[in-house]
Amino acid sequence: MDEAARSFREAAEGWRELGTVFDLALCRLDFVILAGPGHPETPAAAEEAREILTRLRAKPFLERLEAAMAAGDAPEIGATR
């Protein structure tokens, strides 16, 4: 996951440099979804995504972000066999 996190950081920095805030927010959202709420970089990624998505009034994406963050509160569902 460390290599993936590094790649997401690099991608986010690229979107930030280009000034494409929606793409930046989606990149940060994707990281939160893939890494999960337990990853040490997730809170910062979630906060940045939340700030941008709130400003853009992107409610469906905010709902996805909140669901991804809440997933850590739910018990893990495993295979039954």
Residue, then its C-alpha position, 0 to 999 in steps of 0.5 A: m500500500d505504501e507504493a500506492a499511497r505514494s502514487f496517489r500523493e504524486a497524482a494529487e500534487g499534479w492535479r493541485e499544480l494544474g489547478t483542477v480542483f475537481d480532479l484533485a477531489l476525486c483523486r483524494l476520494d479514490f484514495v480514501i475509498l481504496a486505502g480505507p479510514g485506517h490508513p494514516e494518510t486518510p484523514a488528510a485526504a478526506e479533509e481535502a476532498r471534503e473541503i473541495l466537494t463542499r465548495l463545489r456542492a457535489k453532494p453525491f461525492l460527499e455522500r460517497l466520502e462519508a460512506a467510505m469514512a464510516a466504513g471503518d466503524a462497521p464490522e468487517i464482513g468476511a467470507t463464511r466458508 
